[in-house]
Amino acid sequence: MYKLLIRPILFWFDPEKVHYFSFSFIKFISKIPFVPNLLKWNYEVNDTKLEREVFGLKFKNPVGLAAGFDKDAKCYQELSNFGFGFIEIGTLTPKPQDGNPKKRLFRLKQDSAIINRMGFNNGGVDAAVLRLKKNKGVLIGGNIGKNKLTPNEDAISDYLICFDALFDYVDYFVVNVSSPNTPNLRELQEKKPLTELLTKLETRNSEHLTKKPILLKIAPDLTDEQLLDIIAIVNDTQIAGVIATNTTISRENLESENKVEVGGLSGKPLTKRATEVIRFLSEKSNKAFPIIGVGGIHSAEDALEKLEAGASLVQLYTGFIYEGPHLIREINKAILRKSS
């Protein structure tokens, strides 16, 4: 029903407006007493064979929602009813910021893709914490970044502010230095500044009685040499793992008119490259750390490929928009068939 009826209607309208409308609609219907249970009945797959223990956390299934969808932690509780094993909120910054000027979100229908140049638009970490205090059992990842006006030499301070504010309210952290939509942010992926940033975060992490897993989200546009640097950095800093991958700045083999738009590309065009990065990291590191695979997952087969390439968990974003919530159930069912 989603692809035949709901999606065509939604795709008539501006994608950013549709995003906020969808949030309001999901929150509204979730207040109707029987609806949350109906959604769970329709989309959840409950089976102990789906459970995964990764970087010390227990996931009820390996399919999560990627960061960027629920930036401000406004809808994580309701979204969890669609069968996700975990929800990643953010990217959050210390201070609220509007992000880049609109229009900044574009559908590439012919390519089953999206280009965004949102620019870390969010209401600030403190506002998100207030909503996370109401969490009722959803496993949450906290994706953190720096404010646009914070120079790179002061970036560590922004990440530490977010880390400290979120520590008691998220289950794991994701360090985002790979978004193409904040000026000069990707410079922090270079070996020296990245090592310094992750070392400072792990030092702060060690001040707590129980540490939280810290993961690094990387771009799909890194060279093999840079990916080898990432492996070395993970080993040196002893962070928990990697999320591969963020959006790409590549525009190779696109057909849609909107391909000329500036920003990060996600969706089907990223499927192959994201899987290549996962496989490279897994093989070259000898599976030394867990990987969350994200990028171009539009089918159960896409998810299985990432898991077989070395991912321990997967996340959806653009595939969730194009294929609908039934995709979560299909992936979990396929994992069960594969394990039987």
Secondary structure, 3 states (H helix, E strand, C coil): CHHHHHHHHHCCCCHHHHHHHHHHHHHHHCCCCCHHHHHHHHHCCCCHHHCEEECCEEECCCEEECCCCCCCCCCHHHHHHHCCCEEEEEEECCCCECCCCCCCEEEEHHHCEEEECCCCCECCHHHHHHHHCCCCCCCEEEEECCCCCCCHHHHHHHHHHHHHHHCCCCCEEEEECCCCCCCCHHHHHCHHHHHHHHHHHHHHHCCCCCCCCEEEEECCCCCHHHHHHHHHHHHHHCCCEEEECCCECCCCCCCCHHHHCCCEEEEHHHHHHHHHHHHHHHHHCCCCCCEEEECCCCCHHHHHHHHHHCCCEEEECHHHHHHCCHHHHHHHHHHHHHHC
